[in-house]
Each structure stands twice: as C-alpha cells, then as structure tokens.
Amino acid sequence: MKSEKISEAVVRRLPVYLRYLNELQKREVSTVSSQELGQKLDLNPAQIRKDLAYFGDFGRKGIGYDVSYLIEKIRQILKLDQKINVALVGAGNLGHALSNYNAFLKDNMKIVAIFDSYSPKVGMKINNLVVQPMEELEKTVHEHGIRIGIITVPDFEAQNVANQLIASGIEAILNFAPTILKAPAHIRIHTADFTTDLQSLAYYLDNGKEDAAHDNNEVDG
C-alpha cells in the first residue's frame, strides 16, 4: 500500500466496487476489466485503476482483475475480514429497520447490542437482541469489543449519545440524526442525512425540462 494518505472519496468507492464484484462472483464471472467496472458503475476506468493501485497491483494487463482475488483484497483493506461489532443507540422505527437488516448481513460487521434511554423500550426484543438501558453501554462495549456506534436518536439527543459512545471507547460513529456532531480528531464520524439528500434532490426537479426548453429556444432563435 502506498504511504500517502488515502482520500475519503477513494475509501467510499471501495464498498461500491466490492458490491458489484460480489454480484459477478454469484454469476460465476472469474475476471473483470476496469472498463467493464466503469461501464457498470458509471465511473471512469482510469479512476478505478488509480483507486485500486493505492493498495497494490491487483490487475493483469490484457486480462483485468481476478474477481475472487480482488474481493478478498478489498475485504482486507476495509477490514471486513475481521469481526467488527457494532452498537446501535435508538430503538425507534429507524433503529428497528437497521437492526432487522442486520440479519441479512453476510460480512463480519454485525450489530450486537441495542440501547435506548426510554424505559418502555428497554427490554424489548429486536432481531434476537434485547434493548438495553444506556447505563449498560460502557460495560457492554468493553465486554463485546464494540468499535462502531450507530446513532438513530432525535437530533437534540444525538450529541449526548455521541459523547457517551466516545467515552465508552467507540472508535467510529455512523450518525443518522440530522445534526452535526462534534468529536475528538481521532473519532471518525459519517452522517447519513436523509433530509438534506431529499432537499438537494428537489433542486434537480424539472431541471431537465428547463434545459430542453432552453435548447429549443436557441434553435428557434
């Protein structure tokens, strides 16, 4: 692997490559070229080659990439060849959905504990996991070696939950609350904000029609 710092954009593309490679493996496809990957994923083949070259020489000129080998290598890069335990805080509708999806995951990354501060939810069972009180967070994180936390609580509770996760020893957080979290530099936070994604999509509504109308006006002129 190259010693230079790998950009977040590169790291975020690796799971995209992995997902498609897994599809190819299911179809018993043994090799794939960067050109084929680019066409399927709507990415520049040169960018794909550059991304993968950060981590090693995985392809063979004139042949492409061995699908099974590349899957193995990308899994290693993403540490998916290791068991990574995850804790989820917030047993509401979104927390339920994510916990139930957990049953379909085939990787070694699993939600192994669910927490909530609302007492009526404590003790509920979701996908074979019992919702625990927040008071048990630190103990559970240590007992299960939990490294990643998922936050699915309302925005006004999110920072306090993040603080508790960090204090318990969590190394990274996936935040679904519509707010910006503050954390020490060594803690990695990714935010999945449905609201801003939907709002930004709204900008593009009718843009295609406007562009077409503008082109037609230019032709008529």
Backbone bond lengths (Angstrom), bond angles and torsions (degrees), N, CA, C in turn:
res aa  C-N    CA-C-N  psi(-1)  N-CA   C-N-CA  omega(-1)  CA-C   N-CA-C  phi
1 M - - - 1.456 - - 1.518 109.50 -
2 K 1.325 117.10 140.43 1.447 120.33 179.90 1.530 109.35 -68.19
3 S 1.338 115.15 150.32 1.457 120.15 -177.09 1.525 112.35 -78.55
4 E 1.346 118.06 -18.84 1.455 119.96 -178.94 1.531 110.83 -67.02
5 K 1.337 114.75 154.52 1.450 120.31 -177.34 1.525 110.52 -67.83
6 I 1.325 115.09 133.00 1.468 120.53 179.51 1.520 108.46 -86.54
7 S 1.325 117.21 130.97 1.465 120.42 -177.85 1.523 110.68 -72.67
8 E 1.331 114.76 155.92 1.464 120.53 178.75 1.524 111.13 -61.87
9 A 1.329 116.81 -34.90 1.466 120.37 -179.90 1.526 110.95 -60.48
10 V 1.325 116.91 -40.92 1.468 121.36 178.57 1.527 109.92 -64.11
11 V 1.324 116.16 -47.11 1.468 120.33 -178.90 1.524 110.93 -61.51
12 R 1.320 116.87 -38.58 1.469 120.27 -179.23 1.533 112.14 -70.28
13 R 1.341 117.18 -24.42 1.469 118.69 178.26 1.526 111.84 -79.55
14 L 1.316 118.09 -24.13 1.471 120.11 -177.17 1.532 113.05 -58.08
15 P 1.343 119.70 -44.82 1.470 118.50 177.41 1.528 113.08 -62.96
16 V 1.347 116.40 -29.16 1.468 120.33 176.86 1.520 109.59 -65.69
17 Y 1.330 116.60 -44.58 1.459 120.69 176.76 1.529 110.17 -61.61
18 L 1.310 115.72 -44.50 1.465 120.79 -176.82 1.518 111.46 -61.82
19 R 1.319 117.00 -42.46 1.465 120.46 -179.34 1.522 111.07 -60.82
20 Y 1.344 116.90 -44.90 1.460 119.01 -179.49 1.529 111.22 -70.28
21 L 1.311 117.07 -37.80 1.471 120.11 177.34 1.529 111.11 -61.61
22 N 1.318 116.20 -37.35 1.468 119.71 176.88 1.526 111.01 -64.41
23 E 1.335 116.00 -36.64 1.465 119.89 176.23 1.528 110.21 -63.35
24 L 1.335 116.09 -43.58 1.465 120.45 179.22 1.529 110.62 -62.11
25 Q 1.316 116.26 -41.50 1.465 120.44 -179.78 1.529 111.14 -62.45
26 K 1.325 116.17 -38.91 1.474 120.04 177.85 1.524 111.14 -63.31
27 R 1.348 115.53 -31.36 1.463 120.17 179.64 1.529 111.25 -88.83
28 E 1.337 115.93 7.31 1.469 123.69 178.21 1.521 112.41 62.07
29 V 1.343 115.80 33.70 1.465 121.39 173.12 1.522 107.68 -83.97
30 S 1.309 117.56 127.18 1.466 120.03 -172.97 1.524 114.16 -93.63
31 T 1.330 117.95 -31.65 1.469 120.69 -179.76 1.527 110.42 -133.96
32 V 1.323 115.55 154.89 1.465 120.67 178.42 1.529 107.99 -149.17
33 S 1.328 115.96 143.26 1.469 120.51 179.19 1.527 109.66 -95.56
34 S 1.318 116.16 162.61 1.464 120.22 176.26 1.526 110.41 -64.10
35 Q 1.331 115.52 -29.99 1.461 120.19 177.94 1.526 110.35 -63.93
36 E 1.336 115.75 -45.18 1.467 120.08 178.77 1.522 111.19 -64.93
37 L 1.329 116.28 -42.41 1.465 120.37 177.86 1.524 110.26 -61.11
38 G 1.323 116.33 -43.33 1.452 121.04 -179.14 1.520 112.66 -62.54
39 Q 1.345 116.08 -43.34 1.460 120.00 179.59 1.528 111.33 -63.40
40 K 1.321 116.60 -42.42 1.457 120.75 -177.43 1.528 111.94 -71.42
41 L 1.327 116.34 -38.80 1.465 120.61 -174.31 1.519 113.29 -97.80
42 D 1.349 116.61 1.41 1.461 122.28 -179.88 1.529 110.82 57.94
43 L 1.337 114.39 46.75 1.458 121.29 178.42 1.521 109.44 -128.33
44 N 1.300 116.45 156.90 1.449 121.58 177.11 1.538 109.33 -70.46
45 P 1.336 119.08 124.39 1.472 120.95 179.26 1.525 112.95 -54.72
46 A 1.341 116.30 -35.65 1.466 119.79 178.63 1.524 110.99 -64.39
47 Q 1.327 115.79 -35.35 1.465 119.79 178.36 1.525 110.48 -67.42
48 I 1.316 116.43 -40.03 1.465 120.75 178.68 1.523 109.96 -62.82
49 R 1.328 116.58 -46.35 1.470 120.18 179.03 1.522 111.04 -60.69
50 K 1.339 115.45 -41.62 1.469 120.11 179.89 1.527 110.96 -64.92
51 D 1.337 116.53 -43.35 1.469 120.86 179.42 1.520 110.64 -57.22
52 L 1.326 115.67 -50.18 1.464 120.41 -175.75 1.525 111.16 -69.67
53 A 1.340 116.43 -31.65 1.473 120.16 -178.55 1.526 112.23 -67.11
54 Y 1.339 117.16 -20.09 1.459 119.35 175.93 1.528 111.05 -60.48
55 F 1.320 115.71 -27.92 1.464 120.38 -172.09 1.525 113.89 -108.55
56 G 1.326 117.23 -7.58 1.455 119.46 178.59 1.518 111.71 151.89
57 D 1.326 116.06 176.47 1.467 122.01 177.89 1.523 108.51 -98.27
58 F 1.322 115.69 94.46 1.465 120.51 -173.53 1.527 113.39 -98.63
59 G 1.337 117.05 -18.88 1.460 119.46 -175.97 1.519 112.59 -101.87
60 R 1.327 115.49 163.55 1.462 122.27 176.38 1.519 108.38 -122.37
61 K 1.335 115.68 127.37 1.457 120.88 -176.70 1.521 111.04 -58.71
62 G 1.325 114.75 130.01 1.461 120.38 179.59 1.517 113.53 85.74
63 I 1.322 117.18 -11.22 1.467 120.89 -179.32 1.528 111.17 -117.53
64 G 1.335 116.34 -44.52 1.453 120.46 -179.30 1.519 110.78 106.62
65 Y 1.301 115.58 -147.62 1.460 121.67 -176.81 1.525 110.97 -108.87
66 D 1.312 115.47 135.96 1.456 120.58 171.49 1.528 106.97 -72.71
67 V 1.322 116.93 119.65 1.466 121.73 -172.04 1.529 111.91 -60.58
68 S 1.318 117.45 -50.67 1.466 120.87 -177.85 1.527 111.43 -63.04
69 Y 1.313 116.38 -40.72 1.465 120.73 -179.08 1.523 110.50 -66.84
70 L 1.336 116.71 -41.96 1.458 120.38 -178.92 1.530 110.70 -68.11
71 I 1.321 116.74 -37.13 1.474 120.35 174.92 1.524 109.76 -58.90
72 E 1.306 116.15 -47.05 1.467 121.00 -179.74 1.525 111.14 -59.66
73 K 1.337 116.78 -44.36 1.452 121.01 -177.43 1.531 112.20 -68.66
74 I 1.325 116.90 -42.61 1.461 119.59 179.72 1.528 110.09 -66.28
75 R 1.311 117.55 -38.79 1.466 120.82 176.16 1.532 110.48 -60.27
76 Q 1.314 116.45 -40.06 1.464 119.73 177.86 1.524 111.11 -66.11
77 I 1.336 116.18 -43.16 1.463 120.58 179.76 1.529 110.65 -60.31
78 L 1.336 116.10 -42.75 1.463 121.18 -178.99 1.530 112.64 -83.33
79 K 1.337 115.67 1.59 1.472 122.55 -179.94 1.530 112.34 64.57
80 L 1.325 116.10 23.56 1.460 120.36 178.35 1.518 112.30 -80.43
81 D 1.328 116.09 -2.69 1.459 119.98 173.68 1.532 110.17 -86.14
82 Q 1.327 115.87 -2.78 1.461 121.59 177.36 1.528 109.40 -107.39
83 K 1.312 116.21 159.59 1.459 120.51 174.74 1.518 108.32 -83.45
84 I 1.329 116.86 118.91 1.462 121.85 -179.95 1.523 108.27 -120.12
85 N 1.313 116.34 112.46 1.458 121.48 -179.70 1.516 111.11 -88.17
86 V 1.338 114.88 142.40 1.460 122.19 -174.77 1.525 109.46 -125.85
87 A 1.330 116.22 141.90 1.464 121.65 173.21 1.515 109.15 -112.01
88 L 1.321 116.71 140.74 1.458 122.35 178.51 1.523 108.84 -115.36
89 V 1.332 116.29 131.98 1.466 120.98 177.68 1.519 108.97 -116.13
90 G 1.335 115.54 117.03 1.458 121.33 -178.61 1.517 110.48 121.05
91 A 1.332 116.57 96.39 1.470 120.69 -174.87 1.525 111.81 -96.47
92 G 1.334 115.97 36.70 1.460 120.72 175.80 1.526 111.22 -82.49
93 N 1.324 116.08 -159.56 1.471 120.11 -176.55 1.529 112.08 -60.95
94 L 1.341 116.85 -45.72 1.458 119.93 -179.58 1.526 110.52 -67.19
95 G 1.320 116.61 -41.62 1.459 120.32 177.39 1.515 111.73 -60.06
96 H 1.345 116.16 -40.60 1.463 120.82 175.92 1.519 110.69 -59.33
97 A 1.339 115.48 -48.80 1.467 120.27 -176.49 1.529 111.16 -60.89
98 L 1.326 116.76 -45.00 1.463 120.12 -179.86 1.521 111.38 -66.25
99 S 1.308 116.91 -38.39 1.468 120.58 179.73 1.517 111.28 -67.42
100 N 1.324 116.72 -38.29 1.465 119.73 178.29 1.523 110.97 -70.32
101 Y 1.337 117.28 -35.63 1.461 120.76 176.52 1.518 110.61 -63.60
102 N 1.308 115.79 -27.32 1.462 122.58 179.45 1.534 111.59 -52.56
103 A 1.334 116.34 -32.01 1.465 120.82 -177.30 1.520 112.26 -66.74
104 F 1.335 116.93 -22.03 1.461 120.69 -176.63 1.524 113.04 -95.54
105 L 1.335 116.99 -6.05 1.459 119.97 -179.29 1.524 110.72 -71.21
106 K 1.314 115.48 133.87 1.466 120.33 178.85 1.525 111.64 -104.76
107 D 1.341 116.33 -9.94 1.456 119.39 178.77 1.520 110.16 -78.56
108 N 1.317 115.17 173.87 1.459 120.80 -179.53 1.515 112.53 -83.05
109 M 1.306 117.70 6.60 1.471 121.99 176.51 1.527 108.45 -94.92
110 K 1.327 116.84 116.31 1.457 121.18 -174.40 1.525 111.59 -136.37
111 I 1.327 115.61 144.36 1.460 120.79 169.50 1.526 106.66 -77.39
112 V 1.323 116.12 117.77 1.470 120.10 -176.38 1.520 112.47 -112.42
113 A 1.348 117.56 -5.81 1.457 120.20 179.51 1.523 109.83 -154.68
114 I 1.335 115.81 142.85 1.462 122.81 178.81 1.528 108.29 -125.71
115 F 1.336 115.56 137.09 1.464 120.54 -177.75 1.520 110.69 -129.54
116 D 1.333 115.01 152.62 1.460 120.73 173.68 1.526 108.54 -155.58
117 S 1.336 115.39 146.50 1.463 119.78 179.97 1.521 112.09 -90.62
118 Y 1.351 116.76 -9.49 1.467 121.64 -178.58 1.524 108.48 -86.13
119 S 1.319 116.73 112.54 1.469 121.29 -170.86 1.535 114.99 -56.89
120 P 1.360 120.67 -36.67 1.475 118.64 178.56 1.538 113.74 -62.15
121 K 1.340 116.82 -22.90 1.470 119.51 179.77 1.522 112.08 -85.82
122 V 1.318 116.36 -23.14 1.464 120.59 -179.94 1.523 109.59 -65.24
123 G 1.326 115.93 131.31 1.462 121.10 -178.18 1.515 113.00 97.30
124 M 1.351 117.05 -14.61 1.463 119.76 175.86 1.522 109.74 -65.53
125 K 1.329 116.51 152.75 1.455 120.68 179.34 1.524 109.43 -108.75
126 I 1.316 115.94 126.90 1.465 122.17 177.84 1.523 107.78 -128.67
127 N 1.323 116.10 114.87 1.462 120.79 178.53 1.537 111.86 48.83
128 N 1.321 114.74 50.40 1.474 122.95 177.26 1.524 114.33 69.32
129 L 1.332 117.11 8.32 1.462 120.69 175.49 1.523 109.21 -111.60
130 V 1.313 116.99 133.59 1.464 121.89 179.26 1.523 108.91 -91.11
131 V 1.332 117.00 128.87 1.463 121.39 179.06 1.528 109.30 -65.71
132 Q 1.316 114.98 126.34 1.460 121.78 -176.81 1.526 111.30 -104.87
133 P 1.334 117.49 155.39 1.468 120.01 175.11 1.522 110.20 -73.98
134 M 1.322 116.40 156.10 1.462 120.93 -178.65 1.528 112.02 -62.18
135 E 1.308 116.89 -24.35 1.457 120.82 179.72 1.526 112.04 -62.06
136 E 1.332 117.11 -20.46 1.461 121.26 -178.84 1.522 112.75 -96.33
137 L 1.334 116.69 4.09 1.461 120.59 -174.47 1.522 112.87 -59.90
138 E 1.312 117.04 -56.88 1.464 120.17 -174.52 1.526 111.72 -60.99
139 K 1.305 116.78 -43.24 1.463 121.04 179.94 1.530 110.62 -62.15
140 T 1.324 116.30 -44.01 1.468 120.89 -177.95 1.529 111.20 -67.79
141 V 1.336 116.30 -40.44 1.468 120.30 178.54 1.525 110.10 -58.57
142 H 1.312 116.68 -44.00 1.465 120.87 -179.58 1.531 111.57 -69.78
143 E 1.323 116.84 -42.00 1.467 120.15 -177.66 1.520 112.50 -65.44
144 H 1.330 116.80 -36.89 1.475 121.38 -175.69 1.523 112.80 -100.96
145 G 1.320 117.49 0.82 1.460 119.47 -178.79 1.513 112.31 59.78
146 I 1.323 116.96 40.59 1.464 122.24 -177.63 1.526 109.68 -73.04
147 R 1.337 116.76 132.12 1.465 121.53 -174.57 1.524 113.25 -116.54
148 I 1.335 117.47 -21.08 1.462 121.38 -177.42 1.524 109.24 -124.97
149 G 1.338 115.46 139.88 1.455 120.82 175.48 1.514 111.24 -117.85
150 I 1.323 116.00 144.45 1.469 122.07 175.54 1.527 107.57 -115.59
151 I 1.324 116.31 130.12 1.461 121.69 -179.58 1.526 109.75 -108.37
152 T 1.344 116.46 120.81 1.469 121.38 177.18 1.530 109.40 -130.93
153 V 1.308 116.05 43.35 1.465 121.46 179.05 1.524 108.82 -105.78
154 P 1.346 118.93 167.68 1.471 121.01 175.81 1.523 111.63 -59.28
155 D 1.331 115.77 157.15 1.460 120.37 -174.16 1.527 113.63 -58.29
156 F 1.339 117.51 -35.57 1.463 119.52 -176.53 1.534 112.59 -73.34
157 E 1.325 117.12 -12.00 1.459 120.97 177.92 1.526 112.28 -102.40
158 A 1.325 117.20 -13.88 1.464 121.78 -167.90 1.526 113.59 -62.89
159 Q 1.341 117.90 -44.19 1.462 119.37 -177.23 1.527 111.40 -64.91
160 N 1.324 116.92 -40.27 1.458 120.13 177.86 1.523 110.93 -62.97
161 V 1.332 116.48 -41.34 1.470 120.84 177.92 1.523 110.11 -64.36
162 A 1.335 116.73 -42.90 1.468 120.38 178.55 1.526 110.42 -59.85
163 N 1.320 116.32 -42.69 1.466 120.42 178.75 1.522 111.09 -60.23
164 Q 1.337 116.35 -41.65 1.460 120.65 179.96 1.526 111.25 -67.36
165 L 1.322 116.81 -40.20 1.463 120.76 178.11 1.527 110.65 -62.79
166 I 1.322 115.81 -44.99 1.470 120.54 -179.21 1.523 110.33 -64.72
167 A 1.322 116.27 -42.79 1.466 120.51 179.61 1.522 112.14 -63.81
168 S 1.328 116.17 -27.87 1.465 120.50 -179.07 1.526 112.60 -80.44
169 G 1.355 116.52 -12.51 1.456 120.05 178.17 1.512 115.50 113.14
170 I 1.343 117.23 5.50 1.466 121.24 177.91 1.532 109.97 -63.31
171 E 1.344 116.71 141.10 1.465 121.38 -176.88 1.531 113.69 -100.94
172 A 1.330 117.02 -21.85 1.465 120.66 -177.60 1.521 109.19 -151.06
173 I 1.339 115.68 152.24 1.465 121.15 -175.88 1.525 110.10 -133.99
174 L 1.321 115.70 134.86 1.460 122.40 168.87 1.523 106.26 -105.04
175 N 1.319 116.35 114.18 1.458 122.18 -172.66 1.524 111.33 -104.75
176 F 1.330 116.91 120.86 1.460 121.72 176.62 1.526 111.64 -101.24
177 A 1.334 117.60 -3.09 1.459 120.45 178.46 1.529 109.62 -77.34
178 P 1.341 117.54 139.58 1.476 120.51 -177.76 1.527 112.10 -77.85
179 T 1.310 115.80 65.09 1.457 121.20 179.01 1.522 109.53 -156.12
180 I 1.323 116.17 156.91 1.460 121.36 178.56 1.523 109.10 -89.96
181 L 1.309 115.96 124.62 1.456 120.96 -178.56 1.525 110.93 -95.36
182 K 1.316 115.67 146.17 1.460 121.82 175.13 1.522 108.52 -104.94
183 A 1.334 115.56 138.89 1.461 120.05 -177.86 1.524 108.95 -155.47
184 P 1.324 117.61 160.12 1.465 120.56 175.09 1.526 110.76 -59.66
185 A 1.314 116.04 156.73 1.466 121.53 -174.75 1.525 112.69 -59.56
186 H 1.325 118.33 -28.74 1.465 120.35 -176.53 1.525 112.56 -81.70
187 I 1.331 117.91 -5.37 1.465 121.49 178.51 1.523 108.94 -97.78
188 R 1.322 116.29 125.89 1.471 121.64 -179.80 1.525 109.29 -91.78
189 I 1.331 117.04 128.25 1.456 121.52 177.98 1.523 110.04 -124.43
190 H 1.314 116.16 127.90 1.462 122.13 170.76 1.528 107.57 -115.60
191 T 1.320 116.16 136.21 1.460 120.95 -178.99 1.517 110.50 -113.35
192 A 1.330 115.06 128.51 1.469 121.45 174.79 1.525 106.60 -107.20
193 D 1.321 116.00 100.24 1.464 120.79 -173.49 1.529 109.86 -109.68
194 F 1.325 116.33 100.02 1.466 121.72 -178.63 1.527 111.20 -62.02
195 T 1.326 116.43 -37.63 1.459 120.38 -175.47 1.524 111.85 -62.47
196 T 1.327 117.33 -50.67 1.463 119.46 -178.95 1.525 111.36 -67.33
197 D 1.343 117.02 -33.59 1.467 119.40 177.33 1.524 110.80 -63.47
198 L 1.338 117.04 -43.40 1.462 120.75 179.20 1.527 110.83 -66.82
199 Q 1.331 115.99 -41.87 1.456 119.48 -179.64 1.524 111.66 -64.12
200 S 1.328 116.50 -39.06 1.466 118.94 179.18 1.520 110.89 -70.12
201 L 1.334 117.30 -32.02 1.469 120.24 176.23 1.527 110.70 -63.85
202 A 1.327 116.45 -36.29 1.456 120.31 -177.87 1.527 111.61 -59.35
203 Y 1.325 116.57 -30.55 1.469 120.78 179.69 1.527 111.33 -57.73
204 Y 1.349 115.50 -34.94 1.464 120.18 -173.59 1.530 113.34 -84.66
205 L 1.330 117.98 -7.86 1.457 120.10 179.89 1.526 110.22 -63.10
206 D 1.305 115.42 130.77 1.462 123.46 178.63 1.526 113.92 70.98
207 N 1.351 117.24 -2.51 1.458 118.58 179.26 1.525 111.66 -61.15
208 G 1.346 115.93 -37.58 1.464 119.78 179.12 1.513 111.27 -62.67
209 K 1.342 116.19 -39.76 1.464 120.17 179.43 1.522 111.03 -66.89
210 E 1.355 115.38 -39.59 1.460 119.84 179.66 1.524 110.98 -65.26
211 D 1.345 116.14 -40.89 1.466 120.25 178.92 1.521 110.69 -63.48
212 A 1.353 116.16 -41.05 1.458 120.69 -179.73 1.522 110.29 -65.96
213 A 1.336 115.90 -41.14 1.471 120.01 179.41 1.525 110.21 -64.37
214 H 1.331 115.79 -40.17 1.471 119.88 178.91 1.523 111.01 -63.29
215 D 1.356 115.77 -41.82 1.466 119.65 178.84 1.523 110.94 -64.01
216 N 1.358 116.63 -41.18 1.454 120.87 -179.97 1.517 111.77 -64.21
217 N 1.356 115.45 -38.45 1.466 119.28 179.13 1.517 110.74 -64.81
218 E 1.333 116.55 -37.41 1.459 119.99 179.13 1.524 110.26 -65.62
219 V 1.355 115.70 -39.57 1.481 119.29 179.49 1.516 110.15 -66.03
220 D 1.375 116.06 -43.35 1.453 119.79 -179.50 1.522 111.68 -63.70
221 G 1.366 114.52 -34.23 1.475 118.56 -179.78 1.509 110.54 -69.01
